[in-house]
Amino acid sequence: MVNSNIQAAEENLIHVYNRFPIALDHGEGMYLYDTEGREYLDFAAGFAVVGLGYNCRELNDALKAQIDRLYHTSNLYYHESCGEAAQELNRISGMDRVFFTNSGGEANEGALKAARRYAYTKQTGRYEFIAMENSFHGRTFGAVSVTGHEEYREPFEPLVPGVRFAKFNDLDSVKALVNEKTCAIILEPLQGEGGINLATPEFMEGIRKICDENGILMICDEVQCGMGRTGSMFAWQKFGVKPDIMTMAKAIGNGIPVGAFAMTEEVAQFSLKPGDHGATYGGNPLACTAVKKVIEIFEREDIVGHVNKVAPYLTKRLDEIVEEFDCVTERKGTGLMQGLAFAPSKPVAEVNSRAVEEGLLVIQALQNVIRFVPPLIVEEKHIDEMIEKLRKILSE
Ligand SMILES: Cc1ncc(COP(=O)(O)O)c(C=O)c1O
């Protein structure tokens, strides 16, 4: 029997997602359940969003209480938690000023505008962006303009002008693009959609140096790799270099649609002014309650410490898969954002579909990588369960 939900979706939604033929009903911890009652071990976390796992009671209760009091008001007024949520984000990120958005794409959109506004105030004549090949920053016009995948950009050209793409982890290719018009360099410290590529310390340090020497702003996109996933609250913190602007979303709200861009006071002084930017829903009471509660739980439960404890086990078990199966060529990434690269003989789309049939959710990245981005509460027993399912699929 065709699920009526699936049928209605197929008949009524614009077809931009190739969905798997299951309809999800509820979740608990590391597991999701579909409308037929089947269980799925989730190593996808709704695209690295649900860091605290499903049905986190404390978060649910805080959100429910907020819904009963006030879940929206405009940014013409203050509300109880907008200041505190921003304060908490600044505290954990080391930034000074935050703007709340509803998504990661919008956060990047705002970051790019903020960088242009900085150059405009300073009258530097700078407006160009350097972005990375294989990067992914979202689907809005600005964000897609700096996304390093031709196929995502081409159908929508002409895009935002003045974007040039350098090779990730190749400082010379960045240096070759820098000129007196360069306004900002944007990068993910750990590329997600681009196939799980981790920046080298030399690259991150080198970008910082190029920016400092040339009056360019460094923007880190932490939408996917931020919020504990790599074993520090934000991935750039591991490298000992601080961006001027950073963007975040996904796990900061554990699934409540909220994102943010944040900047240092130095940038803020010369950047967005009243009337330059806005978002009707941005940082509404529900979103800010989510951010505040998520950070509170993260710190109390030492989620980052847990990631550092459990991630080496994921690494070890994935390395075993590389050893065991010829079709798996490489393990990539770090922390709880890792991937396996496959030889062309093993189409990853098929592996992914078989995983769903086996009750395992993972995510494809590019044509040849399977991504593992579980809720950050994952334990060794879940990793063992995932590996057993994967071994079964790869043995076929
Ligand atoms: C690194 C990165 N930036 C930006 C985005 C876009 O975020 P959103 O889909 O919330 O607009 C994503 C989404 O996957 C992402 O991984």
The ligand as an SDF file (V2000), in Angstrom:
LIG
                    3D

 16 16  0  0  0  0  0  0  0  0999 V2000
   28.3660   24.1860    5.6060 C   0  0  0  0  0  0  0  0  0  0  0  0
   26.9560   24.5500    5.2900 C   0  0  0  0  0  0  0  0  0  0  0  0
   26.6270   25.8300    5.1220 N   0  0  0  0  0  0  0  0  0  0  0  0
   25.3640   26.1980    4.8490 C   0  0  0  0  0  0  0  0  0  0  0  0
   24.3630   25.2740    4.7140 C   0  0  0  0  0  0  0  0  0  0  0  0
   22.9690   25.7140    4.3800 C   0  0  0  0  0  0  0  0  0  0  0  0
   22.1670   25.6030    5.4940 O   0  0  0  0  0  0  0  0  0  0  0  0
   20.5630   25.6330    5.3440 P   0  0  0  0  0  0  0  0  0  0  0  0
   20.1810   24.4150    4.5950 O   0  0  0  0  0  0  0  0  0  0  0  0
   20.0660   25.6560    6.7560 O   0  0  0  0  0  0  0  0  0  0  0  0
   20.2280   26.8870    4.5950 O   0  0  0  0  0  0  0  0  0  0  0  0
   24.6580   23.9170    4.8820 C   0  0  0  0  0  0  0  0  0  0  0  0
   23.5940   22.8900    4.7320 C   0  0  0  0  0  0  0  0  0  0  0  0
   23.8390   21.7200    4.6490 O   0  0  0  0  0  0  0  0  0  0  0  0
   25.9840   23.5440    5.1690 C   0  0  0  0  0  0  0  0  0  0  0  0
   26.3290   22.2690    5.3290 O   0  0  0  0  0  0  0  0  0  0  0  0
  1  2  1  0
  2  3  1  0
  2 15  2  0
  3  4  2  0
  4  5  1  0
  5  6  1  0
  5 12  2  0
  6  7  1  0
  7  8  1  0
  8  9  2  0
  8 10  1  0
  8 11  1  0
 12 13  1  0
 12 15  1  0
 13 14  2  0
 15 16  1  0
M  END
$$$$
